[in-house]
Amino acid sequence: RDEESLEESLYLNKLPEKFEDDAMIVVSDPMLATGGTMVACLEELLKRGAKATNIRVLCIVACPVALSKLSTGFPGIRVYSAMIDAELNDKGYIVPGLGDAGDRAYDSE
């Protein structure tokens, strides 16, 4: 996502043009904060023929804002999270969360 606007941005897409009817899809995202990036991802999967009931979302930390957005917008999708933290700060980070997962994973800070 864009760090200033907090809007999602698609910068890499290697998905097949069309998914098979019975394709099981697992989407992983370390942190579900606002849910915007996951919504964009799920919309792209559904556009390519994926069935919502065959999609699983895995994350480490989720915020109720994102969980609510996903359950309302994508009934049938299952979300698995190791923990739920209740708040987002003004930068859209989960509080207390675990910091910037991308920076931690790729030592990019």
N, C-alpha and C positions, 0 to 999 in steps of 0.2 A: 504494500500500500504506500501511497504517497505520505511521507512523514509530516508534511505541512497541512494538507487538506484532510488527511485520514481516509481519502477515497481509495478504493481498490484500483489496481492497474495490472493488466494482463501483459506480461513481458516474455513469457515462454509458454508455448502450447504445442505439445507433441502427442495430443490425443488422436485416436483414430477418427476418421470422418464419421463413421457409424459404428455403434456398439451392437454386438449380437444381442438378441432378445434376452438371453439368460446370463448375460455378463454380470458377474459380481464385482463391485468396485469398492475399493478402500481408499479413502482420502485422509491423509494425515496432515495435521497442522499443529505445531507444538502448543499454540495458544489461540483460543477463540475469544477475542476481546469484543469488538463491535459486531462481528459476524459478517461484515461487508465483503471481505475477501472470499470467505466460504460461500456466501450467497452467489457471487460471480462465478465461482468454480462449479457449484451445483447447477446453476442455470446453463452453463456450457455443457455439462455432462448430459442434462436432460435434452438439450437442443440436439445432441448427437445420438439420441435414442436410448440413453440409459433409463432404466426404470427406478423410480425413487425407492421402491421397496428392496432393491438390490444394492443400494448404496449404504456404506458404513463410514462414519466420520470418527477418526481417532485423534484425541488430543491429550495433552498433559494437564493443562489448566484451562478452564472455561469460565466465562462470566455469564450470569443470568440474562443479560441483554442479548448476547449472541444465541444462547439456547432458546430463548423465547422467539427470536427472529427465525431461527431454523425450524422450530416446531410449528410455527404459524405458516410460514411460507412453503415448507416442504414436508407435508405429512407423509409418514411412511419411512422417512430416513431415520436411521438409528445413529445416535451419537454416544460415544464412549469416552469418558473423561476420567483421569486419575483423581482430579479434585476440582472443586468449584470455589473461586474467590469472588466475593460479592461486589466489588467496586471497580470502576474505571476512573483513571485520573483525567485531567484536562487534555492530555496528549493521547488518550485512547489506550493507555496501557492498563493491564489488569493490576489491581492493588490487593494484596502485596505482590502477587505474581512471582515471576522469576527473572525479571529484567528483559532485555531484548534477546529473544531466543536465537534470532539470526546472527547477531553479533557473537553470542556465546558459541554457537555451533561452528561458525566459520572464522572466528577470531578476527572479525572485521572492524572492530572499534579501535 
